[in-house]
Amino acid sequence: MVLTTQRRIIAGVGVFLGLICIFYFLVYIPQIEYREDLMNKISQENLRLLKLEGKIRELEELKKERERLSQELALLEKKIKETQASFLYELGMRGKVYGIEYASIVPLKTEEKNYYFVTPVNVHLYGRYHNLGMLISDMARRGGLGSFTVDNFLIKASSMEGYTIEANLSISLYKYRGSLLSGKKEEVSLSSKSNLTSADRRRRR
């Protein structure tokens, strides 16, 4: 059967529309879906990169904070050592003035508290009771770095010639954080003096 021109045109248009539909459903829509999927993936990667950048900034800030804390800790350790050295030096020099003979002076490990550092010190000495009291009172009145308390002591008759007592003292040397960082001097605790006075009263009874 011979197609007329009109039918040929209609058939051509139909074929063209069919090709358009095929292209739309088989090529264009998949491309749009692929593009949208790709854009979603790119957005997710960008979001992940932003989070990573935030983490990197946090890590850099933490690194700076760590360096600052390390410097502060080094300064604190230096000040604590200076405090210990100053205290032990004064204890030794003033002990000689009062005729105290030290058998041993042993600083123990420094302990960190909330607002201060404390270093226990064990002291074994020979001397006279009155001279020991004057030494501790003199140390309590001293200025400079650190305060201290005499937490416990044991006194007995001395077996060493020239001395009347043998004593073992447990001393706590304190250093407060603020004074370490600012370099300000702090008042010395007088509890050591009161401890010795109480012990003196018990001894006299």
N, CA, C and O atoms as a DFTB+ gen file, in Angstrom:
820 C
 N C O
     1  1       0.853      -1.192       0.000
     2  2       0.000       0.000       0.000
     3  2       0.883       1.234       0.000
     4  3       1.827       1.343       0.783
     5  1       0.577       2.118      -0.848
     6  2       1.354       3.349      -0.999
     7  2       0.863       4.369      -0.002
     8  3      -0.327       4.682       0.048
     9  1       1.829       4.916       0.835
    10  2       1.461       5.908       1.840
    11  2       1.360       7.275       1.205
    12  3       2.163       7.634       0.344
    13  1       0.405       8.008       1.618
    14  2       0.255       9.373       1.136
    15  2       1.250      10.253       1.844
    16  3       1.856       9.861       2.841
    17  1       1.408      11.438       1.322
    18  2       2.368      12.394       1.905
    19  2       1.998      12.724       3.337
    20  3       2.869      12.812       4.203
    21  1       0.710      12.906       3.591
    22  2       0.264      13.248       4.937
    23  2       0.608      12.134       5.908
    24  3       1.081      12.387       7.016
    25  1       0.368      10.904       5.489
    26  2       0.657       9.772       6.375
    27  2       2.162       9.635       6.601
    28  3       2.605       9.287       7.695
    29  1       2.933       9.909       5.565
    30  2       4.376       9.864       5.720
    31  2       4.847      10.883       6.770
    32  3       5.712      10.615       7.604
    33  1       4.228      12.062       6.678
    34  2       4.592      13.101       7.645
    35  2       4.237      12.665       9.055
    36  3       5.029      12.818       9.985
    37  1       3.039      12.121       9.202
    38  2       2.588      11.670      10.527
    39  2       3.495      10.558      11.035
    40  3       3.861      10.535      12.211
    41  1       3.863       9.625      10.136
    42  2       4.752       8.530      10.536
    43  2       6.114       9.070      10.930
    44  3       6.707       8.630      11.915
    45  1       6.613      10.042      10.142
    46  2       7.908      10.648      10.478
    47  2       7.882      11.338      11.823
    48  3       8.806      11.216      12.626
    49  1       6.786      12.076      12.054
    50  2       6.646      12.759      13.359
    51  2       6.570      11.744      14.481
    52  3       7.154      11.947      15.545
    53  1       5.853      10.648      14.251
    54  2       5.738       9.609      15.267
    55  2       7.082       8.996      15.599
    56  3       7.423       8.784      16.763
    57  1       7.859       8.708      14.521
    58  2       9.190       8.141      14.736
    59  2      10.069       9.121      15.507
    60  3      10.805       8.739      16.416
    61  1       9.973      10.417      15.114
    62  2      10.781      11.447      15.787
    63  2      10.426      11.546      17.268
    64  3      11.292      11.596      18.141
    65  1       9.085      11.572      17.520
    66  2       8.640      11.636      18.921
    67  2       9.073      10.386      19.691
    68  3       9.430      10.453      20.868
    69  1       9.033       9.243      18.993
    70  2       9.481       8.007      19.652
    71  2      10.942       8.072      20.022
    72  3      11.350       7.670      21.112
    73  1      11.746       8.603      19.062
    74  2      13.173       8.748      19.356
    75  2      13.416       9.700      20.524
    76  3      14.279       9.469      21.371
    77  1      12.622      10.787      20.545
    78  2      12.746      11.737      21.665
    79  2      12.418      11.060      22.989
    80  3      13.116      11.249      23.985
    81  1      11.347      10.269      22.988
    82  2      10.953       9.557      24.223
    83  2      12.043       8.581      24.653
    84  3      12.402       8.493      25.827
    85  1      12.563       7.843      23.652
    86  2      13.634       6.899      23.979
    87  2      14.834       7.629      24.570
    88  3      15.392       7.210      25.584
    89  1      15.231       8.751      23.910
    90  2      16.372       9.537      24.411
    91  2      16.088      10.065      25.814
    92  3      16.960      10.042      26.684
    93  1      14.857      10.543      26.026
    94  2      14.495      11.136      27.314
    95  2      14.564      10.108      28.431
    96  3      15.145      10.363      29.486
    97  1      13.964       8.934      28.193
    98  2      13.871       7.938      29.256
    99  2      15.149       7.105      29.401
   100  3      15.491       6.671      30.501
   101  1      15.849       6.886      28.285
   102  2      17.023       6.018      28.353
   103  2      18.341       6.782      28.497
   104  3      19.335       6.211      28.945
   105  1      18.362       8.044      28.129
   106  2      19.616       8.811      28.170
   107  2      19.511      10.008      29.102
   108  3      20.308      10.156      30.028
   109  1      18.514      10.870      28.850
   110  2      18.449      12.135      29.600
   111  2      18.157      11.916      31.085
   112  3      18.873      12.445      31.935
   113  1      17.118      11.144      31.407
   114  2      16.757      10.922      32.818
   115  2      17.883      10.240      33.585
   116  3      18.221      10.682      34.683
   117  1      18.487       9.151      33.029
   118  2      19.632       8.567      33.747
   119  2      20.763       9.572      33.958
   120  3      21.411       9.563      35.005
   121  1      21.007      10.441      32.966
   122  2      22.060      11.448      33.120
   123  2      21.706      12.433      34.239
   124  3      22.565      12.821      35.032
   125  1      20.426      12.832      34.292
   126  2      19.987      13.737      35.368
   127  2      20.145      13.068      36.727
   128  3      20.633      13.680      37.677
   129  1      19.727      11.805      36.812
   130  2      19.857      11.079      38.077
   131  2      21.322      10.935      38.467
   132  3      21.681      11.107      39.632
   133  1      22.172      10.614      37.479
   134  2      23.609      10.490      37.746
   135  2      24.196      11.822      38.214
   136  3      25.013      11.868      39.133
   137  1      23.760      12.906      37.560
   138  2      24.251      14.237      37.939
   139  2      23.833      14.577      39.371
   140  3      24.636      15.068      40.166
   141  1      22.560      14.307      39.686
   142  2      22.087      14.591      41.043
   143  2      22.836      13.743      42.078
   144  3      23.206      14.229      43.147
   145  1      23.050      12.463      41.738
   146  2      23.800      11.590      42.643
   147  2      25.231      12.091      42.825
   148  3      25.772      12.082      43.930
   149  1      25.835      12.529      41.709
   150  2      27.192      13.053      41.770
   151  2      27.254      14.329      42.609
   152  3      28.191      14.523      43.383
   153  1      26.249      15.198      42.452
   154  2      26.202      16.437      43.230
   155  2      26.028      16.135      44.723
   156  3      26.618      16.803      45.572
   157  1      25.208      15.114      45.030
   158  2      25.037      14.713      46.431
   159  2      26.348      14.213      47.024
   160  3      26.703      14.534      48.158
   161  1      27.057      13.417      46.222
   162  2      28.340      12.906      46.693
   163  2      29.346      14.042      46.897
   164  3      30.101      14.052      47.869
   165  1      29.342      14.996      45.964
   166  2      30.236      16.151      46.094
   167  2      29.883      16.961      47.344
   168  3      30.775      17.409      48.065
   169  1      28.582      17.150      47.601
   170  2      28.152      17.880      48.795
   171  2      28.592      17.158      50.065
   172  3      29.061      17.781      51.017
   173  1      28.432      15.829      50.063
   174  2      28.858      15.048      51.224
   175  2      30.366      15.147      51.438
   176  3      30.830      15.262      52.572
   177  1      31.137      15.101      50.333
   178  2      32.592      15.224      50.442
   179  2      32.990      16.611      50.951
   180  3      33.897      16.754      51.770
   181  1      32.278      17.641      50.438
   182  2      32.557      18.995      50.915
   183  2      32.254      19.130      52.401
   184  3      33.006      19.761      53.144
   185  1      31.139      18.526      52.828
   186  2      30.790      18.558      54.241
   187  2      31.831      17.819      55.071
   188  3      32.206      18.272      56.153
   189  1      32.294      16.685      54.564
   190  2      33.328      15.930      55.269
   191  2      34.629      16.721      55.348
   192  3      35.312      16.705      56.371
   193  1      34.968      17.418      54.254
   194  2      36.176      18.253      54.245
   195  2      36.060      19.396      55.243
   196  3      37.032      19.740      55.917
   197  1      34.865      19.988      55.337
   198  2      34.650      21.061      56.309
   199  2      34.827      20.546      57.736
   200  3      35.412      21.214      58.588
   201  1      34.303      19.329      57.976
   202  2      34.460      18.734      59.303
   203  2      35.935      18.448      59.595
   204  3      36.417      18.672      60.706
   205  1      36.645      17.947      58.570
   206  2      38.074      17.673      58.736
   207  2      38.857      18.961      59.013
   208  3      39.769      18.985      59.839
   209  1      38.478      20.029      58.304
   210  2      39.129      21.312      58.546
   211  2      38.881      21.781      59.978
   212  3      39.773      22.316      60.637
   213  1      37.643      21.568      60.447
   214  2      37.335      21.918      61.834
   215  2      38.155      21.094      62.815
   216  3      38.656      21.618      63.810
   217  1      38.292      19.793      62.528
   218  2      39.102      18.924      63.388
   219  2      40.568      19.356      63.376
   220  3      41.239      19.350      64.408
   221  1      41.054      19.735      62.180
   222  2      42.450      20.180      62.073
   223  2      42.668      21.437      62.905
   224  3      43.682      21.566      63.591
   225  1      41.708      22.368      62.842
   226  2      41.818      23.595      63.657
   227  2      41.800      23.262      65.136
   228  3      42.555      23.835      65.922
   229  1      40.920      22.319      65.513
   230  2      40.870      21.903      66.917
   231  2      42.196      21.278      67.346
   232  3      42.700      21.552      68.436
   233  1      42.757      20.431      66.473
   234  2      44.041      19.796      66.788
   235  2      45.148      20.839      66.920
   236  3      46.008      20.729      67.794
   237  1      45.126      21.848      66.051
   238  2      46.134      22.909      66.145
   239  2      45.986      23.680      67.449
   240  3      46.976      24.023      68.097
   241  1      44.718      23.954      67.834
   242  2      44.491      24.649      69.097
   243  2      44.931      23.789      70.280
   244  3      45.520      24.288      71.240
   245  1      44.634      22.477      70.197
   246  2      45.062      21.571      71.260
   247  2      46.582      21.488      71.340
   248  3      47.158      21.408      72.425
   249  1      47.223      21.509      70.167
   250  2      48.691      21.482      70.145
   251  2      49.265      22.727      70.804
   252  3      50.211      22.646      71.587
   253  1      48.676      23.898      70.476
   254  2      49.122      25.141      71.108
   255  2      48.893      25.099      72.616
   256  3      49.747      25.524      73.394
   257  1      47.726      24.579      73.023
   258  2      47.421      24.487      74.448
   259  2      48.379      23.532      75.142
   260  3      48.808      23.777      76.270
   261  1      48.714      22.435      74.457
   262  2      49.669      21.479      75.027
   263  2      51.038      22.125      75.206
   264  3      51.696      21.932      76.229
   265  1      51.465      22.899      74.197
   266  2      52.755      23.581      74.301
   267  2      52.744      24.582      75.453
   268  3      53.718      24.702      76.196
   269  1      51.618      25.305      75.593
   270  2      51.507      26.274      76.681
   271  2      51.564      25.581      78.035
   272  3      52.248      26.038      78.951
   273  1      50.831      24.463      78.153
   274  2      50.829      23.723      79.410
   275  2      52.199      23.118      79.703
   276  3      52.624      23.058      80.856
   277  1      52.885      22.670      78.654
   278  2      54.231      22.119      78.843
   279  2      55.188      23.190      79.366
   280  3      55.991      22.939      80.265
   281  1      55.086      24.391      78.785
   282  2      55.921      25.491      79.264
   283  2      55.578      25.861      80.703
   284  3      56.458      26.127      81.522
   285  1      54.276      25.871      80.992
   286  2      53.842      26.198      82.359
   287  2      54.328      25.139      83.337
   288  3      54.781      25.459      84.436
   289  1      54.231      23.856      82.926
   290  2      54.688      22.770      83.791
   291  2      56.194      22.861      84.032
   292  3      56.664      22.656      85.151
   293  1      56.947      23.171      82.973
   294  2      58.398      23.314      83.129
   295  2      58.720      24.450      84.100
   296  3      59.630      24.334      84.921
   297  1      57.963      25.553      83.999
   298  2      58.178      26.676      84.912
   299  2      57.832      26.285      86.341
   300  3      58.544      26.635      87.282
   301  1      56.721      25.550      86.494
   302  2      56.318      25.106      87.832
   303  2      57.363      24.184      88.445
   304  3      57.714      24.324      89.617
   305  1      57.862      23.235      87.641
   306  2      58.878      22.311      88.146
   307  2      60.141      23.062      88.555
   308  3      60.761      22.746      89.570
   309  1      60.517      24.070      87.746
   310  2      61.698      24.866      88.078
   311  2      61.486      25.612      89.386
   312  3      62.368      25.635      90.243
   313  1      60.301      26.228      89.540
   314  2      60.006      26.980      90.759
   315  2      59.941      26.066      91.979
   316  3      60.384      26.433      93.067
   317  1      59.378      24.862      91.783
   318  2      59.303      23.912      92.900
   319  2      60.704      23.513      93.344
   320  3      60.989      23.455      94.540
   321  1      61.588      23.234      92.368
   322  2      62.965      22.876      92.704
   323  2      63.676      24.029      93.411
   324  3      64.447      23.819      94.348
   325  1      63.403      25.254      92.944
   326  2      63.997      26.417      93.595
   327  2      63.484      26.546      95.024
   328  3      64.237      26.879      95.939
   329  1      62.177      26.275      95.203
   330  2      61.587      26.344      96.537
   331  2      62.215      25.304      97.460
   332  3      62.581      25.609      98.595
   333  1      62.336      24.066      96.961
   334  2      62.939      22.999      97.759
   335  2      64.385      23.335      98.103
   336  3      64.810      23.206      99.251
   337  1      65.139      23.771      97.083
   338  2      66.552      24.084      97.312
   339  2      66.706      25.213      98.322
   340  3      67.569      25.156      99.198
   341  1      65.855      26.256      98.198
   342  2      65.916      27.386      99.119
   343  2      65.590      26.940     100.539
   344  3      66.267      27.318     101.495
   345  1      64.541      26.130     100.658
   346  2      64.126      25.677     101.992
   347  2      65.197      24.786     102.628
   348  3      65.554      24.976     103.791
   349  1      65.701      23.824     101.872
   350  2      66.686      22.888     102.421
   351  2      68.002      23.609     102.747
   352  3      68.665      23.290     103.734
   353  1      68.366      24.571     101.916
   354  2      69.586      25.338     102.187
   355  2      69.437      26.121     103.485
   356  3      70.326      26.115     104.336
   357  1      68.292      26.797     103.623
   358  2      68.068      27.573     104.842
   359  2      67.986      26.677     106.062
   360  3      68.492      27.018     107.131
   361  1      67.340      25.518     105.895
   362  2      67.237      24.583     107.013
   363  2      68.625      24.139     107.459
   364  3      68.902      24.059     108.656
   365  1      69.493      23.852     106.495
   366  2      70.848      23.427     106.838
   367  2      71.659      24.536     107.482
   368  3      72.321      24.310     108.495
   369  1      71.615      25.743     106.903
   370  2      72.408      26.851     107.429
   371  2      71.926      27.289     108.806
   372  3      72.734      27.531     109.702
   373  1      70.618      27.390     108.974
   374  2      70.096      27.821     110.271
   375  2      70.276      26.726     111.316
   376  3      70.414      27.009     112.506
   377  1      70.273      25.466     110.860
   378  2      70.534      24.372     111.803
   379  2      71.918      24.482     112.405
   380  3      72.104      24.229     113.596
   381  1      72.890      24.857     111.590
   382  2      74.252      25.027     112.101
   383  2      74.316      26.135     113.147
   384  3      75.030      26.019     114.144
   385  1      73.556      27.220     112.912
   386  2      73.529      28.335     113.867
   387  2      73.038      27.864     115.224
   388  3      73.535      28.314     116.257
   389  1      72.061      26.957     115.228
   390  2      71.470      26.494     116.487
   391  2      72.090      25.185     116.974
   392  3      71.548      24.543     117.875
   393  1      73.200      24.790     116.398
   394  2      73.903      23.609     116.873
   395  2      73.193      22.307     116.570
   396  3      73.277      21.362     117.355
   397  1      72.499      22.240     115.452
   398  2      71.788      21.027     115.039
   399  2      72.699      20.205     114.137
   400  3      73.332      20.742     113.227
   401  1      72.763      18.916     114.390
   402  2      73.526      17.988     113.553
   403  2      72.534      17.121     112.772
   404  3      71.780      16.345     113.360
   405  1      72.541      17.260     111.447
   406  2      71.602      16.502     110.622
   407  2      72.209      15.148     110.256
   408  3      73.324      15.063     109.740
   409  1      71.441      14.088     110.540
   410  2      71.832      12.756     110.081
   411  2      71.383      12.546     108.636
   412  3      72.097      11.932     107.844
   413  1      70.189      13.062     108.290
   414  2      69.681      12.964     106.919
   415  2      68.535      13.948     106.729
   416  3      67.767      14.228     107.649
   417  1      68.446      14.465     105.501
   418  2      67.303      15.283     105.063
   419  2      66.868      14.707     103.726
   420  3      67.604      14.800     102.743
   421  1      65.676      14.111     103.675
   422  2      65.245      13.369     102.487
   423  2      63.938      13.950     101.938
   424  3      62.877      13.704     102.510
   425  1      63.992      14.723     100.831
   426  2      62.746      15.168     100.173
   427  2      62.103      13.989      99.432
   428  3      62.789      13.231      98.747
   429  1      60.808      13.845      99.573
   430  2      60.079      12.781      98.881
   431  2      59.409      13.350      97.626
   432  3      59.588      14.523      97.297
   433  1      58.658      12.531      96.948
   434  2      58.039      12.926      95.681
   435  2      57.019      14.034      95.897
   436  3      56.188      13.964      96.803
   437  1      57.094      15.057      95.054
   438  2      56.144      16.170      95.126
   439  2      54.770      15.715      94.657
   440  3      54.647      15.052      93.628
   441  1      53.733      16.074      95.421
   442  2      52.360      15.719      95.091
   443  2      51.622      16.966      94.606
   444  3      51.766      18.047      95.176
   445  1      50.837      16.799      93.556
   446  2      50.067      17.918      92.997
   447  2      48.640      17.883      93.525
   448  3      47.946      16.876      93.385
   449  1      48.202      18.980      94.131
   450  2      46.834      19.130      94.612
   451  2      46.099      20.116      93.709
   452  3      46.627      20.555      92.687
   453  1      44.859      20.460      94.109
   454  2      44.061      21.353      93.270
   455  2      44.687      22.734      93.116
   456  3      44.741      23.276      92.012
   457  1      45.158      23.300      94.220
   458  2      45.640      24.677      94.188
   459  2      47.092      24.822      94.622
   460  3      47.608      25.938      94.683
   461  1      47.745      23.734      94.919
   462  2      49.116      23.848      95.406
   463  2      49.868      22.539      95.178
   464  3      49.289      21.519      94.805
   465  1      51.179      22.605      95.416
   466  2      52.054      21.435      95.377
   467  2      52.603      21.227      96.788
   468  3      52.886      22.192      97.499
   469  1      52.748      19.983      97.182
   470  2      53.287      19.688      98.508
   471  2      54.406      18.656      98.367
   472  3      54.260      17.643      97.683
   473  1      55.522      18.941      99.031
   474  2      56.671      18.034      99.015
   475  2      56.951      17.574     100.441
   476  3      57.373      18.380     101.271
   477  1      56.725      16.290     100.747
   478  2      57.082      15.784     102.082
   479  2      58.605      15.709     102.232
   480  3      59.317      15.348     101.295
   481  1      59.085      16.054     103.415
   482  2      60.515      15.999     103.703
   483  2      60.702      15.306     105.049
   484  3      60.120      15.717     106.053
   485  1      61.515      14.256     105.063
   486  2      61.839      13.559     106.304
   487  2      63.205      14.023     106.800
   488  3      64.186      14.004     106.056
   489  1      63.257      14.440     108.062
   490  2      64.490      14.977     108.636
   491  2      64.858      14.162     109.880
   492  3      64.029      13.948     110.764
   493  1      66.107      13.717     109.930
   494  2      66.642      13.005     111.095
   495  2      67.802      13.840     111.628
   496  3      68.756      14.118     110.901
   497  1      67.719      14.242     112.904
   498  2      68.718      15.173     113.426
   499  2      69.029      14.893     114.890
   500  3      68.316      14.164     115.580
   501  1      70.128      15.506     115.336
   502  2      70.537      15.497     116.745
   503  2      70.696      16.945     117.191
   504  3      71.141      17.795     116.421
   505  1      70.335      17.214     118.419
   506  2      70.480      18.566     118.939
   507  2      69.999      18.648     120.377
   508  3      70.033      17.676     121.131
   509  1      69.549      19.846     120.728
   510  2      68.968      20.095     122.044
   511  2      67.539      20.566     121.840
   512  3      67.231      21.250     120.864
   513  1      66.683      20.199     122.760
   514  2      65.255      20.455     122.577
   515  2      64.985      21.943     122.383
   516  3      64.246      22.329     121.477
   517  1      65.566      22.757     123.209
   518  2      65.339      24.193     123.124
   519  2      65.845      24.751     121.787
   520  3      65.195      25.597     121.174
   521  1      67.003      24.271     121.348
   522  2      67.552      24.736     120.079
   523  2      66.685      24.311     118.889
   524  3      66.545      25.051     117.916
   525  1      66.106      23.107     118.984
   526  2      65.218      22.646     117.913
   527  2      63.981      23.532     117.827
   528  3      63.536      23.884     116.735
   529  1      63.432      23.888     118.978
   530  2      62.274      24.789     118.983
   531  2      62.602      26.133     118.370
   532  3      61.804      26.681     117.610
   533  1      63.793      26.684     118.697
   534  2      64.189      27.971     118.127
   535  2      64.403      27.870     116.619
   536  3      64.074      28.797     115.879
   537  1      64.961      26.732     116.163
   538  2      65.173      26.544     114.727
   539  2      63.853      26.561     113.973
   540  3      63.726      27.258     112.966
   541  1      62.874      25.808     114.444
   542  2      61.586      25.726     113.745
   543  2      60.867      27.074     113.791
   544  3      60.261      27.490     112.803
   545  1      60.934      27.758     114.940
   546  2      60.318      29.090     115.032
   547  2      60.988      30.058     114.068
   548  3      60.313      30.865     113.427
   549  1      62.312      29.984     113.961
   550  2      63.058      30.854     113.054
   551  2      62.692      30.561     111.601
   552  3      62.514      31.485     110.807
   553  1      62.579      29.269     111.249
   554  2      62.207      28.897     109.887
   555  2      60.788      29.355     109.563
   556  3      60.494      29.739     108.431
   557  1      59.911      29.312     110.566
   558  2      58.528      29.721     110.346
   559  2      58.410      31.219     110.120
   560  3      57.489      31.673     109.442
   561  1      59.332      31.989     110.679
   562  2      59.285      33.442     110.526
   563  2      60.002      33.927     109.269
   564  3      59.930      35.107     108.924
   565  1      60.690      33.022     108.592
   566  2      61.498      33.448     107.465
   567  2      60.611      33.897     106.310
   568  3      59.461      33.473     106.198
   569  1      61.155      34.759     105.453
   570  2      60.448      35.132     104.236
   571  2      60.916      34.243     103.103
   572  3      61.718      33.333     103.311
   573  1      60.416      34.506     101.901
   574  2      60.893      33.765     100.742
   575  2      59.878      32.774     100.236
   576  3      58.689      32.861     100.540
   577  1      60.370      31.827      99.455
   578  2      59.496      30.897      98.754
   579  2      59.022      29.778      99.660
   580  3      59.799      29.209     100.426
   581  1      57.736      29.471      99.563
   582  2      57.212      28.270     100.199
   583  2      56.837      28.444     101.648
   584  3      57.474      29.203     102.378
   585  1      55.811      27.748     102.060
   586  2      55.438      27.630     103.450
   587  2      55.574      26.165     103.834
   588  3      55.668      25.298     102.964
   589  1      55.584      25.883     105.138
   590  2      55.743      24.495     105.552
   591  2      55.000      24.251     106.857
   592  3      54.678      25.180     107.597
   593  1      54.743      22.995     107.112
   594  2      54.176      22.557     108.384
   595  2      54.975      21.359     108.876
   596  3      55.464      20.554     108.084
   597  1      55.098      21.254     110.171
   598  2      55.672      20.050     110.780
   599  2      54.502      19.148     111.121
   600  3      53.769      19.398     112.079
   601  1      54.330      18.100     110.335
   602  2      53.157      17.241     110.482
   603  2      53.310      16.248     111.626
   604  3      52.334      15.904     112.292
   605  1      54.535      15.790     111.852
   606  2      54.735      14.791     112.897
   607  2      56.215      14.780     113.279
   608  3      57.082      15.018     112.438
   609  1      56.493      14.506     114.538
   610  2      57.891      14.341     114.927
   611  2      57.981      13.429     116.149
   612  3      57.075      13.362     116.980
   613  1      59.087      12.749     116.215
   614  2      59.362      11.821     117.304
   615  2      60.693      12.214     117.931
   616  3      61.714      12.300     117.249
   617  1      60.666      12.451     119.236
   618  2      61.873      12.877     119.952
   619  2      62.209      11.840     121.022
   620  3      61.331      11.364     121.742
   621  1      63.492      11.499     121.111
   622  2      63.960      10.590     122.155
   623  2      65.343      11.037     122.612
   624  3      65.976      11.879     121.975
   625  1      65.804      10.466     123.723
   626  2      67.123      10.825     124.242
   627  2      68.209      10.447     123.246
   628  3      68.159       9.391     122.613
   629  1      69.195      11.336     123.121
   630  2      70.243      11.131     122.126
   631  2      71.317      10.184     122.641
   632  3      71.703      10.217     123.810
   633  1      71.788       9.335     121.726
   634  2      72.915       8.451     122.039
   635  2      74.228       9.060     121.554
   636  3      75.298       8.498     121.787
   637  1      74.148      10.220     120.874
   638  2      75.337      10.885     120.362
   639  2      75.844      11.894     121.392
   640  3      75.075      12.690     121.931
   641  1      77.107      11.847     121.645
   642  2      77.710      12.720     122.657
   643  2      77.601      14.179     122.228
   644  3      77.826      14.515     121.065
   645  1      77.254      15.034     123.176
   646  2      77.136      16.457     122.926
   647  2      75.731      16.902     122.574
   648  3      75.475      18.098     122.436
   649  1      74.810      15.948     122.428
   650  2      73.431      16.286     122.092
   651  2      72.497      15.582     123.075
   652  3      72.768      14.475     123.539
   653  1      71.386      16.264     123.378
   654  2      70.455      15.706     124.375
   655  2      69.280      14.971     123.738
   656  3      68.665      14.119     124.380
   657  1      68.961      15.291     122.480
   658  2      67.815      14.637     121.834
   659  2      68.189      14.150     120.444
   660  3      69.096      14.664     119.791
   661  1      67.450      13.142     120.029
   662  2      67.471      12.668     118.636
   663  2      66.048      12.800     118.125
   664  3      65.119      12.330     118.782
   665  1      65.847      13.431     116.963
   666  2      64.494      13.713     116.477
   667  2      64.326      13.287     115.032
   668  3      65.239      13.406     114.215
   669  1      63.132      12.785     114.739
   670  2      62.706      12.489     113.369
   671  2      61.483      13.354     113.073
   672  3      60.448      13.217     113.726
   673  1      61.604      14.230     112.103
   674  2      60.539      15.158     111.751
   675  2      59.977      14.843     110.372
   676  3      60.717      14.519     109.444
   677  1      58.656      14.945     110.253
   678  2      57.978      14.846     108.951
   679  2      57.457      16.234     108.613
   680  3      56.538      16.741     109.256
   681  1      58.052      16.834     107.603
   682  2      57.715      18.203     107.217
   683  2      57.044      18.188     105.844
   684  3      57.429      17.421     104.961
   685  1      56.035      19.049     105.676
   686  2      55.392      19.235     104.366
   687  2      55.710      20.635     103.882
   688  3      55.403      21.624     104.548
   689  1      56.329      20.705     102.714
   690  2      56.689      21.985     102.107
   691  2      55.658      22.304     101.032
   692  3      55.477      21.528     100.094
   693  1      54.974      23.456     101.165
   694  2      53.882      23.820     100.269
   695  2      54.300      24.938      99.317
   696  3      55.077      25.828      99.664
   697  1      53.750      24.854      98.095
   698  2      53.938      25.941      97.146
   699  2      52.656      26.102      96.357
   700  3      52.199      25.154      95.718
   701  1      52.071      27.284      96.391
   702  2      50.788      27.520      95.739
   703  2      50.990      27.913      94.287
   704  3      51.956      28.591      93.937
   705  1      50.058      27.473      93.447
   706  2      50.192      27.666      92.003
   707  2      50.323      29.146      91.629
   708  3      51.174      29.521      90.821
   709  1      49.473      29.971      92.226
   710  2      49.478      31.391      91.890
   711  2      50.815      32.038      92.166
   712  3      51.305      32.822      91.353
   713  1      51.415      31.722      93.301
   714  2      52.698      32.326      93.654
   715  2      53.819      31.783      92.779
   716  3      54.802      32.483      92.534
   717  1      53.689      30.543      92.304
   718  2      54.701      29.984      91.408
   719  2      54.716      30.714      90.077
   720  3      55.780      31.011      89.534
   721  1      53.522      31.004      89.551
   722  2      53.438      31.618      88.232
   723  2      53.681      33.122      88.287
   724  3      54.258      33.698      87.364
   725  1      53.236      33.758      89.376
   726  2      53.390      35.203      89.466
   727  2      54.722      35.617      90.054
   728  3      55.167      36.750      89.865
   729  1      55.371      34.687      90.779
   730  2      56.642      35.006      91.411
   731  2      56.486      35.755      92.713
   732  3      57.482      36.189      93.292
   733  1      55.249      35.922      93.199
   734  2      55.025      36.630      94.449
   735  2      55.420      35.766      95.638
   736  3      55.284      34.543      95.607
   737  1      55.907      36.413      96.674
   738  2      56.234      35.702      97.898
   739  2      54.961      35.458      98.691
   740  3      54.016      36.244      98.622
   741  1      54.941      34.389      99.427
   742  2      53.766      34.068     100.207
   743  2      54.127      33.979     101.681
   744  3      55.273      33.704     102.037
   745  1      53.149      34.213     102.521
   746  2      53.393      34.170     103.948
   747  2      53.652      32.745     104.394
   748  3      53.069      31.799     103.863
   749  1      54.515      32.601     105.354
   750  2      54.904      31.277     105.831
   751  2      53.934      30.806     106.897
   752  3      53.573      31.559     107.800
   753  1      53.519      29.560     106.786
   754  2      52.626      28.985     107.776
   755  2      53.313      28.880     109.129
   756  3      54.485      28.513     109.212
   757  1      52.578      29.204     110.189
   758  2      53.133      29.123     111.543
   759  2      52.649      27.882     112.272
   760  3      52.841      27.750     113.481
   761  1      52.018      26.969     111.535
   762  2      51.504      25.780     112.200
   763  2      52.632      24.931     112.758
   764  3      52.432      24.188     113.718
   765  1      53.834      25.035     112.157
   766  2      54.969      24.291     112.676
   767  2      55.287      24.742     114.087
   768  3      55.603      23.929     114.956
   769  1      55.202      26.055     114.308
   770  2      55.491      26.590     115.621
   771  2      54.447      26.140     116.620
   772  3      54.770      25.763     117.746
   773  1      53.177      26.183     116.196
   774  2      52.118      25.766     117.106
   775  2      52.216      24.287     117.408
   776  3      51.931      23.864     118.529
   777  1      52.625      23.473     116.405
   778  2      52.788      22.044     116.640
   779  2      53.854      21.795     117.695
   780  3      53.662      20.980     118.597
   781  1      54.955      22.482     117.586
   782  2      56.031      22.278     118.532
   783  2      55.635      22.758     119.912
   784  3      55.985      22.136     120.914
   785  1      54.886      23.891     119.973
   786  2      54.439      24.398     121.261
   787  2      53.526      23.401     121.947
   788  3      53.626      23.184     123.154
   789  1      52.611      22.779     121.154
   790  2      51.732      21.773     121.727
   791  2      52.522      20.591     122.248
   792  3      52.236      20.064     123.323
   793  1      53.524      20.175     121.477
   794  2      54.353      19.056     121.913
   795  2      55.143      19.443     123.172
   796  3      55.353      18.619     124.062
   797  1      55.565      20.680     123.228
   798  2      56.311      21.151     124.396
   799  2      55.438      21.067     125.635
   800  3      55.886      20.645     126.701
   801  1      54.166      21.481     125.480
   802  2      53.256      21.423     126.637
   803  2      53.050      19.975     127.076
   804  3      53.011      19.676     128.270
   805  1      52.917      19.058     126.070
   806  2      52.725      17.661     126.447
   807  2      53.956      17.116     127.137
   808  3      53.847      16.338     128.085
   809  1      55.139      17.521     126.666
   810  2      56.408      17.032     127.262
   811  2      56.535      17.510     128.715
   812  3      56.947      16.761     129.601
   813  1      56.158      18.813     128.937
   814  2      56.291      19.358     130.278
   815  2      55.326      18.721     131.268
   816  3      55.624      18.619     132.458
   817  1      54.166      18.292     130.771
   818  2      53.236      17.601     131.648
   819  2      53.799      16.245     132.120
   820  3      53.137      15.529     132.871
